[in-house]
């Protein structure tokens, strides 16, 4: 093991991660409908557009 006084000693964290193979197959995460993700401002804009086109 090299000491810190050695000029070739490196400090810090590893800069690369190597992955060998794949993990087990798991089910997909459930997704929420897009309507649950809209903001109040977006909902007001959609309502305005719906009334213009009605």
C-alpha positions as CSV (number, residue, x, y, z in Angstrom):
1,X,0.0,0.0,0.0
2,X,1.4,3.4,-1.0
3,X,1.8,6.2,1.5
4,X,0.7,9.7,0.9
5,X,4.3,10.8,0.8
6,X,4.8,8.7,-2.4
7,X,4.5,11.0,-5.4
8,X,2.5,8.3,-7.3
9,X,-0.1,8.0,-4.5
10,X,-3.6,9.1,-5.7
11,X,-6.2,10.5,-3.4
12,X,-9.9,10.8,-4.1
13,X,-12.6,8.4,-5.4
14,X,-12.7,6.0,-8.2
15,X,-13.6,7.6,-11.5
16,X,-15.1,4.6,-13.3
17,X,-17.5,1.8,-12.4
18,X,-17.5,-1.4,-14.5
19,X,-20.7,-3.5,-14.6
20,X,-20.4,-7.2,-15.3
21,X,-23.7,-8.7,-16.4
22,X,-27.3,-7.6,-15.6
23,X,-29.5,-7.8,-12.5
24,X,-32.6,-9.9,-12.2
25,X,-35.7,-8.9,-14.2
26,X,-38.2,-6.9,-12.1
27,X,-41.6,-5.5,-12.9
28,X,-41.9,-1.9,-14.2
29,X,-42.6,0.8,-11.8
30,X,-46.3,2.0,-11.8
31,X,-46.9,5.3,-13.6
32,X,-49.3,8.0,-12.7
33,X,-51.6,9.4,-15.4
34,X,-50.4,12.7,-16.9
35,X,-53.5,14.5,-15.5
36,X,-52.1,14.0,-12.0
37,X,-48.9,15.7,-12.9
38,X,-50.2,18.9,-14.3
39,X,-50.0,22.1,-12.3
40,X,-52.9,24.4,-11.5
41,X,-51.6,26.9,-14.2
42,X,-51.6,24.1,-16.8
43,X,-55.1,23.1,-15.8
44,X,-56.3,26.6,-16.2
45,X,-54.7,26.9,-19.6
46,X,-56.3,23.7,-20.7
47,X,-59.7,24.8,-19.5
48,X,-59.3,28.1,-21.4
49,X,-58.3,26.2,-24.6
50,X,-61.3,23.9,-24.2
51,X,-63.8,26.8,-23.9
52,X,-62.3,28.5,-27.0
53,X,-62.6,25.4,-29.1
54,X,-66.1,24.5,-27.8
